[in-house]
């Protein structure tokens, strides 16, 4: 799915969200790139907002995937559209997603 155009309505379906939830380290998480898509911002913009408010994201809210975790995640997909990330993605737990919403809207 392509990133929605800012300012244009974007229908978020249950299936879309469910397909973006992964189980890593025994926790249900969403990746920074998927959350950026949901919020209609670039991944780097989302990560900049997180870095500016890093004290609001303890380890049980957010963590960075290891190389092995990321390789395992990619291997679950038949076709990869990841395009070779420059940095390992951040994973956000349910509490982290809620905090991210607060950070991005402030």
Secondary structure, DSSP 8 states (H G I E B T S, - for coil): -----TTS-----HHHHHTTEEEETTEEEEEHHHHHHHHTS-HHHHHHHHHHTGGG--TTTEEE--HHHHHHHHHT-SS------SS--EEE-HHHHHHHHHHHH-
